[in-house]
Amino acid sequence: MDETAAAQHPITRSVFLDKEDPAVWKALNGLKLKAREAAAEAGLDRTLTELLNIRISQINGCAYCLDVHVSDALENGESVQRLAVLPAWRETRLFTAKERAALALAEAVTNVSDFAARERDTGYARHHLTVGEFSAISWLAITMNSFNRLSIISEHPVRRRQG
């Protein structure tokens, strides 16, 4: 089928990659658990990991993951104010030095093709984070980016919540 024909007959059925290949999905979930374990071992709390998940999902435009992780962040005590300004975190002092370094690193991992920004942000992160924190945050970002891509390509739906 040529491009014109494909455009005239779009496929309307989503392919949920997690359902199509459950063994790969299970492996990705295993990676998520190991990344969370590394974060905990490095002394990073769940509030920070959820901030990172949200910021990465904002950059990637993953509505499904944003829905999940904003809810998780609120349940873990994150404030609505900090979530509201998260896209502009560099413009506010609501985040600690460690959180700012973690956010910079997560953005560098997510926007890996922007060499100048990646060099600036990883340098900043190395200055403010331990090697263990740097590694754990990098793995969290790598994992979240994978989940974002999975949900975006699968077109996982966001369902309206009651309340």
N, C-alpha and C positions, 0 to 999 in steps of 0.2 A: 504494500500500500504506500503510495507516495505521500508527501507532506500535505498536499491539498486535500486528498481523500481522508487522511488522518484528521485533519482539522475539521472536516465536515462530519466526521463520525467519531467524536471523542468517546473514549471509554469512560463510562460513568461509575463503574464498580471499583471501589478502593481495594487494594491488595494489602491486607494487614500482614506485614512481614513477620511479626511476632507469632501470628497464628499459622502462617505458611511454613515457617521453619522453626518450630518450637525448640529444637536443640540449640540453635544459634541464639535464640532469645534467652534460653536458660543460661548459656555461657555469658551473655552480656549482663544478665542479672548477677551472675557470680562475680564478674568484674566490678560491678557497682558495690557489692558487699565488701569485696577486698579493698576497694578505694575508700569506702567509709571506715573500714577497720584501720587502714593506714592513717586516715585523718584523725581518728580517735587516739591512736598510738602517738601521733605527733602533737596531741594536746589541742586539736581544733574542735570546737564545739559544734553541735548540730545547727545552731542559729547561723553561724558563719557558713557552713556548708550549704544551707538553704539559700542564703544570700548569693552565693556563687552560682548555684543552680538557676536561680532566677535571672541573674545578670546575663549568664550565658544564653539562656532561653530567650531573653529580650533581644540580644544581638542576632540570634539565629531566626527569630520570628516564630518560635514554636508555641502556639496558643495552648496546646494540650499540656505541655510541660510547665508552662507558666501557671495554668490553672492548678495543677497538682502541687507545685512547689510554693506558690504564694499561700495556699491553704496550709501546707506543712509549716511554713515559716511562722504564720500567725499562731498556729497551734503550739509552736515551740517558743512563743513569747516575743517574736519580732514585732516592732511597732509599725502601724500603718504609715506614720510619717516617714520612716526610713525606707519603707517599700516604695512610697510615692516618689521619693527623690533619687532612688537607686539609679535610674538612667543618667542622672547628672551627679553621681557620687563625687566626682572630682571638684565640683563647685560648692561643696558643703563640708562642714567639719563635724557632721553627725557620725562619722565612722572613725574608728581608732586607726592608728598607724598600721597595725597588723591587718586589719580589715581592708584598708586601702591598698596595702601591698598584695594581699590575696586577690582583691578585685582586679588590680593591674595585671597580675600574673594570669588570672583566668581569662582576661580580655586578650592577652598576648597569645595564649594557647588557642583561643577561639579564632582570632584574626591572624593566624600564623603567616599568611602571605605578605603582611605589612611589615617588612624588615625593620624599618626605622622605629616604628612603634613597639615592635617586639623587643628590639634591643634596649630601648628606653625602659619599657615596663619590666622586663626580666631583670635588668640591672637594679631597678628600684626594689623589686621583690627580693633579690639576693641580699640587698643591704638591710632589709627589715625582717626577713624570715630565716629560720634555721634551715639547714639542708633538708631535714625531715619534713618540715612544713612546706618547703618549696616542692619537694617530690610529691607529697600527699595532695597538695592543691593542684599540681599538674595532672595527676591521675584523676582527681575529681573532675577537672575540666575536660580531659580527654573522654571520660565516660559520659559526662553530660552532653557533650557535643555528639556522641554516638546516639544517645537516646533522642536528642533533638532531631537528628537526621532520620532516625527510624520513625518517629511520630509524624514528621512532616511528610515523608514519602508515603507512609501508610495512611495519611489523612485521618489520624485518630481524632474522633470528634470530642468537642468540649460540650458537656451536657449542662444545662441550666440547673443550678442548685436551688433548693427551696430555702426561703428565708431571707 
